[in-house]
Amino acid sequence: MEDTKAKKINVELYTRYKTFSWDLLFYYAIIYLFFTETKGISAADVLLAESTYPIFKMLFLIPATVLINSLGKRMSLIIGNSFVAVAIFTYILGNNFWFIVLGELLSAIGFIIKGVCESNILYDSLEKNEKRGVFFARIEGKGTSYYYYIDAISSVIAGILFAINGYIPMFLCLLTTIFSIYLASKFQDIDKREKIDLKTVKDDLIDLKNSYKLFSKSPRLKNLLFFGALISGILLSVTMLRSGIMQEVGIPSGYFGLIFAIMGLISGISARNEHRFHKKYRNKTLGKLALPLVISFIILGIICGSGAVYGIKVITVLIVFLVQYIVKGPFYPLIKQYLNNFTTTKLRTKISSSFNLLENILRFVITFVASILLRVTTTSNTFTILGCVLTLVVVLTLDNMRTKVGLKPEEYTEKDTNIMNLQ
């Protein structure tokens, strides 16, 4: 009875937590301007500092997983959100490249913990039946869409307040991270853990290694992990570049918040309808989301780098952003649903860890290459080059996935079936 009550509390709390805590509020609409204008740091250095973030996440992935297995998801989530709060405070205090790097380190530790814990808390709290994956995606989608709505409102407010003083939206961002710590403390642990000791750490590391070996032999999981991490890496690495292309085109900075707010609303609507995407496209859903995303890079780069008039460039920016945010909305709930299907509680933590590892490798590569390109060419050319390369990678990966993902149960390999039977 106590366990059932704890699960009910977690399910009811999760949407509220996701709404305010999935990602940073009052942040993305102004952070590029905050670093480049308020702090006076070059765009290339900002992107270079950002490229350290996925490196730090990779370095702390295994320690974070051991911590979660030892302390439990609730306490780990409190710690993760605390690191994020300290990271924002570091950005506020810092005034050079190295302070941004320090903030990226703290933020990486916080978000790697959050990334492993959050969706698993919900999945562990849902009843084990054939509708579990559907309920999970629906709740995830609802929370994600609410986050986008709140993010849209906060983006408008951040843009207005930034014009008054660049530090005000950053302090509001800090306050929301503190609120996230409070919400995280309200979750209940479903799986009880022993205290950390050397034996526990050693056992967890061995367990993690064995789990990696197990599902790395699964064609379905390998392809899902790589493709999901690739698209996530693209979505995460393009954040600063969006602000850069608007600045290059000549869109006034005062409109940044409003534009991001509208796009956030679009993401919220599309996230809320993730089940419609899945129902319509089934095993082709990921491809239908990924191809428009990478092709939009090429279109954006070519038109914004051409001699087109200002109005055409602005319309192109808005249409391309619209496509990217429509893709972003349903992608995260769906990829988590696909990865969590046919798995056990223990494997889900390991799969989340593996997803985060791949995501950060690919995010680092994309962001680092973009920072190098920005030193020798324009933002529009950077988009064009990245778009061409990423489109090729996505097409080749989708072609490889056709015979390995989205099949009927009887069509999967024996290695895939063995993992499914662990449920």
C-alpha positions in Angstrom: 0.0 0.0 0.0 2.8 2.4 0.9 4.6 1.6 -2.4 1.3 2.3 -4.3 0.8 5.6 -2.6 4.4 6.7 -3.4 3.9 5.8 -7.1 0.6 7.8 -7.2 2.4 10.8 -5.6 5.2 10.6 -8.2 2.8 10.3 -11.2 0.7 13.3 -10.0 3.8 15.4 -9.3 5.6 14.6 -12.5 3.7 16.9 -14.8 4.2 19.9 -12.5 7.9 19.1 -12.1 8.4 18.6 -15.8 6.7 21.9 -16.5 9.1 24.0 -14.4 12.2 21.8 -14.3 12.8 20.0 -17.6 15.1 22.8 -18.7 16.0 26.3 -17.9 13.4 29.1 -18.0 14.2 32.8 -18.7 17.4 31.6 -20.2 17.7 30.6 -23.9 16.1 33.7 -25.3 18.8 35.9 -23.9 21.8 33.8 -22.9 23.6 34.5 -26.3 23.0 38.2 -25.8 24.0 38.0 -22.1 27.3 36.5 -22.9 28.2 38.5 -26.0 26.7 41.9 -25.1 26.5 42.1 -21.3 29.7 40.1 -20.7 31.5 41.1 -23.8 32.6 37.6 -24.9 33.0 36.7 -28.6 30.4 34.4 -30.2 33.1 31.9 -31.2 34.4 31.8 -27.6 30.8 31.3 -26.3 30.3 28.4 -28.6 33.7 26.9 -27.8 32.8 27.2 -24.0 29.5 25.5 -24.8 31.3 22.7 -26.5 32.9 21.7 -23.2 29.5 21.0 -21.7 29.0 17.6 -23.4 32.6 16.7 -22.6 31.9 17.2 -18.9 28.7 15.3 -19.2 30.6 12.3 -20.6 33.2 12.5 -17.9 30.6 12.5 -15.1 28.2 10.0 -16.7 29.4 6.9 -14.9 29.9 8.6 -11.6 26.4 10.1 -11.9 24.9 6.7 -12.6 26.7 5.1 -9.6 25.5 8.0 -7.5 21.9 7.5 -8.6 22.0 3.7 -8.0 23.5 4.3 -4.5 21.4 7.3 -3.3 18.2 6.6 -5.2 16.5 8.8 -7.8 14.8 11.3 -5.4 18.0 12.4 -3.6 20.0 12.4 -6.8 17.4 14.6 -8.5 17.7 17.1 -5.6 21.5 17.1 -6.0 21.2 17.5 -9.8 18.9 20.5 -9.6 21.2 22.1 -6.9 24.2 21.8 -9.3 22.1 23.6 -12.0 21.3 26.4 -9.6 24.9 26.9 -8.7 25.8 26.9 -12.4 23.4 29.8 -13.1 24.9 31.7 -10.2 28.3 31.2 -11.7 27.2 32.7 -15.0 25.8 35.7 -13.2 29.1 36.3 -11.3 31.5 35.4 -14.1 32.9 37.9 -16.6 35.2 35.8 -18.9 35.5 32.6 -20.9 36.7 30.5 -18.0 33.7 31.4 -15.8 31.4 30.1 -18.6 33.5 26.9 -18.7 33.0 26.5 -14.9 29.3 27.1 -15.3 29.2 24.5 -18.0 30.9 22.0 -15.7 28.4 22.5 -12.9 25.5 22.5 -15.3 26.7 19.3 -17.0 26.8 17.5 -13.6 23.4 18.7 -12.8 21.8 17.8 -16.1 23.4 14.4 -16.5 21.9 13.4 -13.1 18.5 14.9 -14.1 18.6 13.2 -17.5 19.0 9.8 -16.0 16.6 10.2 -13.2 13.6 12.2 -14.4 11.9 9.9 -17.0 12.8 6.8 -15.0 11.0 8.1 -11.9 7.8 8.3 -13.9 8.3 5.0 -15.7 9.0 3.2 -12.4 5.8 4.7 -10.9 3.5 3.4 -13.7 1.6 0.1 -13.5 3.3 -2.7 -15.4 0.8 -3.5 -18.2 0.6 -3.2 -22.0 -0.5 0.4 -21.8 2.5 1.5 -19.7 4.5 2.9 -22.7 1.4 4.8 -23.9 0.7 6.3 -20.5 4.4 7.2 -20.1 4.5 9.0 -23.5 1.2 10.8 -22.8 2.4 12.1 -19.4 5.8 13.0 -20.8 4.2 14.8 -23.7 1.9 16.7 -21.4 4.7 17.9 -19.1 6.9 18.7 -22.1 4.1 20.8 -23.7 3.4 22.7 -20.5 7.1 23.4 -20.2 7.1 24.9 -23.7 4.1 27.1 -22.8 5.8 28.4 -19.6 9.1 28.8 -21.6 7.3 30.9 -24.2 5.9 33.2 -21.5 9.3 33.4 -19.8 11.0 34.2 -23.1 8.9 37.2 -23.7 9.4 38.4 -20.2 13.2 37.7 -20.4 13.4 39.7 -23.7 11.6 42.7 -22.2 13.6 42.6 -18.9 16.9 42.1 -20.7 16.4 45.5 -22.4 16.2 47.0 -18.9 19.0 45.1 -17.4 20.7 41.9 -18.6 21.0 40.4 -15.2 17.3 40.5 -14.3 16.3 37.4 -16.4 19.3 35.5 -15.1 18.2 36.0 -11.5 14.7 34.9 -12.5 16.3 31.8 -14.0 18.1 31.2 -10.8 14.8 31.4 -8.8 13.2 28.8 -11.0 16.1 26.4 -10.5 15.7 26.8 -6.7 12.0 26.0 -7.1 13.0 22.9 -9.1 15.0 21.7 -6.0 11.8 22.1 -3.9 9.7 20.1 -6.4 12.3 17.4 -6.6 12.2 16.9 -2.8 8.5 16.0 -3.1 9.2 12.8 -5.1 9.1 9.5 -3.4 11.7 6.7 -3.8 10.3 3.5 -5.3 13.6 1.6 -5.2 15.4 1.7 -1.9 19.2 1.8 -2.0 22.0 1.0 0.3 24.6 3.6 1.5 27.6 4.2 -0.7 30.6 2.1 0.0 33.5 0.8 -2.1 31.8 -2.6 -2.7 28.6 -0.9 -3.8 30.5 1.4 -6.2 32.4 -1.6 -7.6 29.3 -3.7 -8.0 27.4 -0.8 -9.7 30.3 -0.3 -12.2 30.4 -4.0 -13.0 26.6 -4.0 -13.4 26.8 -1.0 -15.6 29.5 -2.5 -17.8 27.6 -5.8 -18.2 24.4 -3.9 -19.1 26.2 -2.0 -21.8 27.5 -5.2 -23.2 24.0 -6.7 -23.1 22.1 -4.1 -25.1 25.0 -3.0 -27.3 24.5 -6.4 -29.0 20.9 -5.5 -29.8 20.5 -4.1 -33.3 17.3 -2.4 -32.4 18.7 -0.6 -29.3 22.0 0.3 -30.9 20.2 2.0 -33.8 17.6 3.7 -31.6 20.3 5.0 -29.2 22.5 6.4 -32.0 19.7 7.9 -34.0 18.0 9.4 -31.0 21.3 10.8 -29.6 22.1 12.2 -33.0 18.8 14.2 -33.3 19.0 15.3 -29.7 22.6 16.4 -30.2 21.6 18.5 -33.2 18.6 20.1 -31.3 20.8 20.9 -28.3 23.8 22.3 -30.3 21.8 24.6 -32.5 20.5 26.9 -29.6 23.3 29.5 -29.8 23.5 29.3 -33.6 19.8 30.4 -33.8 20.6 33.6 -31.9 23.7 34.1 -34.1 21.8 33.8 -37.4 19.2 36.3 -36.2 21.9 38.7 -35.2 23.6 38.2 -38.6 20.4 38.8 -40.5 19.8 42.0 -38.6 16.8 41.1 -36.5 16.7 43.5 -33.5 17.6 41.8 -30.2 14.5 43.1 -28.6 12.5 40.7 -30.8 14.5 37.6 -29.8 12.4 36.8 -26.8 9.1 37.2 -28.7 10.3 34.9 -31.5 11.5 32.2 -29.1 8.2 32.6 -27.2 6.1 31.9 -30.3 8.3 29.0 -31.3 8.1 27.6 -27.7 4.3 27.6 -28.0 4.6 25.7 -31.3 6.8 23.1 -29.6 4.3 22.8 -26.8 1.4 22.2 -29.2 3.4 19.6 -31.1 4.6 17.9 -28.0 1.1 17.6 -26.7 0.2 15.8 -30.0 3.1 13.4 -30.0 0.7 10.4 -30.0 -0.8 11.8 -33.3 2.6 11.8 -34.9 3.2 8.2 -33.7 -0.3 7.0 -34.8 0.1 8.6 -38.3 3.6 7.6 -39.1 4.3 4.5 -36.9 7.8 3.1 -37.6 8.5 6.1 -39.9 8.0 8.7 -37.2 11.6 9.4 -36.4 12.5 9.8 -40.1 9.6 12.2 -40.7 10.9 14.3 -37.8 14.6 14.1 -38.6 14.8 14.9 -42.3 13.0 18.2 -42.2 15.2 19.2 -39.3 18.5 18.7 -41.1 17.3 19.9 -44.5 16.1 23.2 -42.8 19.8 23.9 -41.9 20.7 24.0 -45.6 17.8 26.2 -46.6 18.5 28.6 -43.8 22.2 28.8 -44.5 21.8 29.3 -48.3 19.1 32.0 -48.2 20.5 33.9 -45.2 23.9 33.9 -46.8 22.7 35.0 -50.2 21.9 38.5 -51.5 18.2 38.1 -50.7 16.4 41.1 -49.4 16.0 41.6 -45.6 12.3 40.5 -45.6 13.0 37.2 -47.4 15.7 36.4 -44.9 13.5 37.1 -41.9 10.6 35.0 -43.3 13.1 32.2 -44.0 14.4 32.4 -40.4 10.9 32.2 -39.0 9.8 29.3 -41.2 12.9 27.3 -40.5 12.6 27.9 -36.8 9.0 26.8 -37.0 10.0 23.5 -38.6 12.7 22.9 -36.0 10.4 23.6 -33.1 7.7 21.4 -34.5 10.2 18.6 -34.6 11.6 19.3 -31.2 8.2 19.1 -29.4 7.3 15.4 -30.0 10.8 14.1 -30.4 11.8 13.8 -26.8 8.6 12.0 -25.5 8.7 9.6 -28.4 12.4 8.6 -28.3 12.0 8.0 -24.6 9.0 5.8 -25.2 10.8 3.8 -27.9 13.9 3.3 -25.7 11.9 2.4 -22.6 9.7 -0.2 -24.4 10.6 -3.8 -23.7 13.0 -3.0 -20.8 13.3 -3.6 -17.1 13.7 -0.9 -14.4 17.5 -1.6 -14.1 18.1 -1.6 -17.8 16.2 1.7 -18.2 18.7 3.5 -16.1 21.6 2.0 -18.1 19.9 2.8 -21.4 19.4 6.4 -20.2 23.0 6.6 -19.3 24.1 5.2 -22.7 21.8 7.6 -24.5 23.3 10.6 -22.6 26.8 9.4 -23.4 26.1 9.2 -27.2 24.1 12.4 -27.1 27.0 14.3 -25.6 29.6 12.8 -27.9 27.6 13.9 -30.9 26.7 17.3 -29.4 30.4 18.0 -28.7 31.4 17.1 -32.2 28.7 19.4 -33.7 29.2 22.3 -31.4 33.0 22.1 -31.6 33.0 22.0 -35.4 30.5 25.0 -35.4 32.8 27.0 -33.1 35.7 26.4 -35.5 33.6 27.3 -38.6 32.5 30.5 -36.9 36.1 31.6 -36.6 36.6 31.4 -40.3 33.2 32.0 -41.9 29.7 33.4 -41.2 26.9 31.8 -39.2 24.9 31.3 -42.4 27.8 29.3 -44.0 28.1 27.3 -40.8 24.4 26.3 -41.1 24.9 25.3 -44.7 28.0 23.1 -44.1 26.5 21.5 -41.0 23.2 20.9 -42.8 24.8 19.1 -45.7 26.9 16.8 -43.5 24.1 16.0 -41.1 21.6 15.3 -43.9 23.9 12.7 -45.3 24.4 11.1 -41.8 20.7 11.0 -41.1 19.8 9.5 -44.5 22.4 6.7 -44.1 21.3 6.0 -40.5 17.6 5.8 -41.5 18.5 3.4 -44.3 20.3 1.2 -41.9 17.4 1.3 -39.4 14.8 0.1 -41.9 15.4 -3.6 -41.2 16.2 -3.2 -37.5 13.7 -0.8 -35.8 9.9 -0.6 -35.8 9.4 -4.3 -36.8 6.8 -6.8 -35.6 7.8 -8.7 -32.5 8.5 -11.9 -34.4 10.7 -10.1 -36.9 13.3 -9.0 -34.3 16.6 -10.9 -33.9 17.2 -13.4 -31.0 19.4 -10.8 -29.2 16.6 -8.2 -29.4 14.0 -10.8 -28.2 16.2 -11.8 -25.3 16.2 -8.2 -24.0 12.5 -7.8 -24.6 11.8 -11.0 -22.6 13.5 -9.5 -19.6 10.4 -7.4 -18.9 
